[in-house]
Amino acid sequence: MSVKAKLHYFNGRGRMETIRWLLAVAGVEFEEYFFETREELIKLQQSGVLLFQQVPLVEIDGMNMVQTRAILNYIAAKHNLYGKHLKERALIDMYVEATMDLNDLVMCHPMQPPEGREKNLALIVDKATNRYFPAYEKVILKDHGQDYLVGNQFSRADVQVPETILMMEEMKPDILAKFPLLQGFKARISNNPTIKKFLQPGSQRKSEIEEKMIPQVMKIF
Amino acid sequence: MEFTELESSLREQAIRSSLMAGKPKLYYFNGRGRMESIRWLLAAAGIEFVEEFLETREQYEKLLQDGALLFQQVPMVEIDGMKMVQTRAILGYIAAKHNLYGKDLKERALIDMYVEGTRDLIDLIRVHHKFSPEEQEKNLALINERATARYFPVYEKVLKDHGTEFLVGNQLTWADVQLIEAILMVEEKVSTVLSKFPLLQDFKTRICNIPTIKKFLQPGSQRKPPPDESYVVTANRVFNRK
């Protein structure tokens, strides 16, 4: 099978991870080019492929795409993961924008100085359990009987919300304790064949960043 | 009240609310913040809108209690029977609905890349007033650097390579509207910022002459001024921030 996309990033989750999830679920094979030093990133910047000098960069369908949301929107629209019409798209966008807000907090957490970690963790857990998860729990309650968050069909929202849930569970294993419907949703979605495959060892899913790698990664950027 | 008076009052109310039903309603502070890009896009599309300004904590708590804010946050826009939140979701909906999002997937991809770029630049300016004077000096240098070394060269080149009036395709899109918004915001801070970008200067003149945008730029429009002290005070009060 030919490779359909090339990803340029460091060997970790960061802003690329949601893109990996969506490509995997869409069944798009991708190759990854990891840079490990600041020099390698500078080389990429000098080559002119980075529109705003930033990564993620995804080479796809003849384009050098940058900007995480632009890339995600393109993959979702192309692979029928963006709803059937404008209003479904609007709902999907609302739900995924919120997960991205939460993801940003998770992504920045390792960069907190050790003294601030505990407080920051409490903040993230508070936002997840008091702001975001109650909203999704209510969505599932309202659409009771449907397997998906929007329009009774699989969409990027059903990828991005579980992705965020799993990352939150790494931070606090019982984070879904008060959200039975989200537990059910997560279990159902995890059984989706492409997602199941992506969750297995050996897939292109990346693990949490190791503590000792953080200084190195920060040096790159 | 006499029966006929009641009847005509109800009829009046019904007419008024059906006239209003078409207009989006914006819930935010009386200031730019995250809502300003939405005002720009609605105005550029020629869509009339009404605004409810948050001034007290009680207003905010009522919105929360009514379940009007999906994630307890503003901006919120009532539009087409939805209570939309999340700035990008709202902008994407307006752009798609009003033919400002390109004609196909690839144009959409370009528009998305460009608006994400201008969004980053606008966000640098959006938070500027929250900083101390020393931090503001640093932030100003950063805004200038990013505008002149990272973002404006890209759009100058796009206009050069593309050879048409607009950034994407042959008609006005969300990308053009957000770029003009960004240019004007940076110029408020660095008045000479376009000095090395002749095509962007032409772009600015052209886009500002589009009738809907020209109207939005006139005094008395719903465009908001840059944030001042009272804006900060109000936001802190509404969100119970120290």
Interface residues (C-beta under 8 A of the other chain):
Chain A: L51 F52 Q53 D61 M63 M65 V66 Q67 T68 R69 A70 N73 Y74 A77 K78 L86 K87 R89 A90 D93 M94 E97 A98 D101 R131 Y132 A135
Chain B: L70 F71 Q72 D80 M82 M84 V85 Q86 T87 R88 A89 G92 Y93 A96 K97 L105 K106 R108 A109 D112 M113 E116 G117 D120 R150 Y151 V154
